[in-house]
Amino acid sequence: MSKTEDFRVKTDDQLATQLGELKREQFNLRFQGATGQLEKPARIREVRRDIARIKTLQSERANAAKQSA
């Protein structure tokens, strides 16, 4: 199952929680990179893309809710 499909089965609250966790991780990774302690530079890219996936899904759901209302 792809990450997008994993995110689609989650509720809005679960997505919001995961988005917060990913943003916190992104901050920590940026801090590690600035101090030279970053072990996996590719993780920054993964986290950034996961954040984008969640935000895209949230906006899709919001637009669908507007159209149905």
Secondary structure, DSSP 4 states (H G I P E B T S, - for coil): --HHHHHHTS-HHHHHHHHHHHHHHHHHHHHHHHHT--S-THHHHHHHHHHHHHHHHHHHHHHHHHHH-
